[in-house]
Amino acid sequence: MPRSRPDQSFRGLSHLTSEGAARMVDVSAKPETSRNAVARAVLRMTPTTLAVIRAGNAPKGDVLGVARTAGILAAKRTSDLIPMCHPLRITGVDIAFSETTDRGELAIEARVRTGDKTGVEMEALTAVSVAALTVYDMIKAVERGVAIADIHLLKKSGGKSGPWKRPA
């Protein structure tokens, strides 16, 4: 049963019923448009651990290759994981890695594209999250203290609200 909200501030929010219960929004009347989203995650580790990843010497094998595949699969399965997300026809997922060697930082960026009725922000965020978890899983034998941090949307385009970019 939904919580009672005395101020009724939930009225007019698209993902809530008039009683305040969560619901999946009906997007059937929305037009299909080109939509893109880019998300980022950063893993922090020792420079030595980052060197193991870069050299391909991790105990479980090709860390970045497996993480890339995991991120792509995660983007495609987002609606199975996030209850109010719509299943989308994803037309492209790119996963890229960059590093700041002296700080031991590995950044993961996911760019997700679709031509559909709703955006792909959650798919991009899910992709970087699962890719980061995969890196951790594959490198934990080398360093258990790896931290996953700074998961955020960088930018999105398409749809009714138009483009958005994270302020610098």
C-alpha positions as CSV (number, residue, x, y, z in Angstrom):
1,M,0.0,0.0,0.0
2,P,1.4,3.4,-0.9
3,R,2.4,5.8,1.8
4,S,0.1,8.7,2.5
5,R,1.6,12.0,1.7
6,P,-0.1,14.9,3.4
7,D,1.1,17.6,1.1
8,Q,0.0,15.6,-2.0
9,S,3.3,16.6,-3.7
10,F,3.3,13.5,-5.8
11,R,0.3,14.7,-7.9
12,G,1.3,15.3,-11.5
13,L,4.4,13.1,-11.3
14,S,4.4,10.7,-14.3
15,H,5.6,7.6,-12.4
16,L,3.1,7.8,-9.6
17,T,-0.6,7.1,-9.6
18,S,-2.9,9.8,-8.1
19,E,-2.7,7.8,-4.8
20,G,1.1,7.9,-4.8
21,A,1.8,4.3,-6.0
22,A,4.7,3.6,-8.3
23,R,3.7,2.8,-11.9
24,M,5.3,2.2,-15.3
25,V,4.5,5.2,-17.5
26,D,2.5,4.5,-20.7
27,V,4.7,5.7,-23.6
28,S,2.5,4.4,-26.4
29,A,1.5,7.9,-27.6
30,K,5.1,9.2,-27.6
31,P,6.9,9.5,-31.0
32,E,10.0,7.3,-31.7
33,T,13.0,9.6,-31.9
34,S,16.8,9.1,-32.0
35,R,18.0,9.1,-28.4
36,N,21.5,8.8,-27.0
37,A,23.1,8.7,-23.5
38,V,26.6,8.6,-22.1
39,A,27.4,7.5,-18.6
40,R,30.7,7.2,-16.7
41,A,32.1,5.2,-13.7
42,V,35.5,5.4,-12.2
43,L,37.4,2.7,-10.4
44,R,40.1,3.6,-8.0
45,M,42.9,1.2,-7.3
46,T,46.7,1.1,-6.8
47,P,48.8,2.0,-9.9
48,T,50.2,-1.6,-9.6
49,T,46.8,-3.1,-10.0
50,L,46.0,-0.9,-12.9
51,A,49.3,-2.0,-14.5
52,V,48.2,-5.7,-14.1
53,I,44.9,-4.9,-16.0
54,R,46.7,-3.0,-18.7
55,A,49.3,-5.8,-19.2
56,G,46.6,-8.5,-19.4
57,N,48.1,-10.4,-16.5
58,A,45.0,-10.6,-14.3
59,P,44.3,-14.0,-12.7
60,K,40.9,-14.3,-14.5
61,G,42.1,-13.1,-17.9
62,D,41.2,-10.2,-20.2
63,V,39.6,-7.8,-17.7
64,L,38.7,-5.1,-20.1
65,G,37.3,-7.4,-22.8
66,V,35.1,-9.2,-20.3
67,A,34.0,-5.9,-18.7
68,R,33.1,-4.5,-22.1
69,T,31.0,-7.6,-22.9
70,A,29.3,-7.4,-19.5
71,G,28.5,-3.7,-20.0
72,I,26.9,-4.4,-23.4
73,L,24.8,-7.2,-22.0
74,A,23.8,-5.1,-19.0
75,A,22.5,-2.3,-21.2
76,K,20.4,-4.8,-23.2
77,R,18.9,-6.2,-19.9
78,T,18.2,-3.0,-18.0
79,S,14.5,-3.4,-18.1
80,D,14.9,-6.8,-16.5
81,L,16.8,-5.2,-13.6
82,I,15.2,-1.8,-13.1
83,P,11.4,-2.3,-12.4
84,M,10.0,0.8,-14.1
85,C,12.3,0.8,-17.2
86,H,10.7,0.0,-20.6
87,P,12.3,-2.6,-22.8
88,L,14.0,-0.7,-25.6
89,R,15.3,-1.5,-29.1
90,I,18.9,-0.6,-28.5
91,T,20.7,0.2,-31.7
92,G,24.2,0.5,-30.3
93,V,26.3,0.3,-27.2
94,D,29.9,1.3,-27.0
95,I,32.1,0.8,-23.9
96,A,35.4,2.7,-23.7
97,F,38.1,2.6,-21.0
98,S,40.6,5.3,-20.1
99,E,43.1,5.5,-17.3
100,T,45.0,7.9,-15.1
101,T,48.0,5.7,-14.4
102,D,49.6,7.7,-11.6
103,R,46.3,7.9,-9.7
104,G,45.3,4.3,-10.3
105,E,42.0,5.3,-11.9
106,L,40.2,3.4,-14.6
107,A,37.3,5.2,-16.2
108,I,34.5,3.4,-18.0
109,E,32.2,5.2,-20.4
110,A,29.1,3.7,-22.0
111,R,27.4,5.3,-25.0
112,V,24.0,3.8,-25.7
113,R,21.7,4.6,-28.7
114,T,18.1,3.9,-29.7
115,G,15.4,5.0,-31.9
116,D,12.5,4.5,-29.5
117,K,9.9,6.2,-27.4
118,T,11.9,6.8,-24.2
119,G,15.5,7.5,-23.4
120,V,18.5,5.3,-22.7
121,E,20.0,7.0,-19.6
122,M,19.3,4.0,-17.4
123,E,20.8,1.7,-19.9
124,A,24.0,3.7,-20.0
125,L,24.2,3.9,-16.2
126,T,23.5,0.2,-15.9
127,A,26.2,-0.6,-18.5
128,V,29.0,1.3,-16.6
129,S,27.8,-0.1,-13.3
130,V,28.0,-3.7,-14.4
131,A,31.2,-3.2,-16.3
132,A,32.7,-1.7,-13.1
133,L,31.5,-4.6,-11.0
134,T,33.0,-7.0,-13.6
135,V,36.4,-5.3,-13.4
136,Y,36.2,-5.6,-9.6
137,D,35.3,-9.3,-9.8
138,M,38.2,-10.0,-12.2
139,I,40.8,-8.1,-10.2
140,K,39.8,-8.8,-6.6
141,A,42.4,-11.5,-6.3
142,V,45.0,-8.8,-6.9
143,E,43.4,-6.0,-4.8
144,R,40.2,-6.3,-2.7
145,G,40.3,-2.5,-1.9
146,V,39.4,-1.4,-5.5
147,A,36.6,1.3,-5.1
148,I,33.8,1.9,-7.6
149,A,33.0,5.6,-7.6
150,D,31.5,8.5,-9.5
151,I,28.8,6.7,-11.5
152,H,26.9,9.4,-13.3
153,L,25.2,10.5,-16.5
154,L,27.5,12.7,-18.6
155,K,25.0,13.7,-21.3
156,K,21.8,12.7,-23.2
157,S,20.0,13.8,-26.3
158,G,16.7,13.2,-27.9
159,G,13.2,13.1,-26.8
160,K,10.8,15.8,-25.5
161,S,13.3,17.3,-23.0
162,G,16.0,17.6,-25.6
163,P,19.8,17.6,-24.9
164,W,21.3,17.6,-21.4
165,K,24.9,17.8,-20.4
166,R,26.4,17.5,-16.9
167,P,27.8,20.9,-15.9
168,A,31.5,21.1,-15.6
